[in-house]
Amino acid sequence: DLLLSNSCIPFLGSTEGLDFRTLLLDEERGRLLVGAKDHIFLLNLVDVNKNVKKIYWPAAKEKVELCKLAGKDAHTECASFIRVLQPYNRTHVYVCGTGAFHPLCGYIELG
């Protein structure tokens, strides 16, 4: 119904089935951060398909191999699912991903 009434703009930047997990709204800068499988998207709030920025943040290859050796599914479990997007200060966001069962966190500069 929303699409038929032109009341929404679907995000077209992800045809890869990236399994979106977490969101962070940055109203001050007019953007939305979206945590997904191995990626963080920075979207424009006015048009989510305009000037899309994407940060690729996968699990380390050796952690993916360990995950597969433990019997986990390589496509649905052995990745870095971004679970935490938290504002840290005016220029940085604190981010955590699952890292193929070896969590990894860091700060991303959004300048």
Summary of the structure (lengths in Angstrom):
residues: 111
radius of gyration: 15.4
end to end distance: 37.0
largest distance: 48.8
contacts: 294
relative contact order: 0.18
helix: 8%
strand: 36%
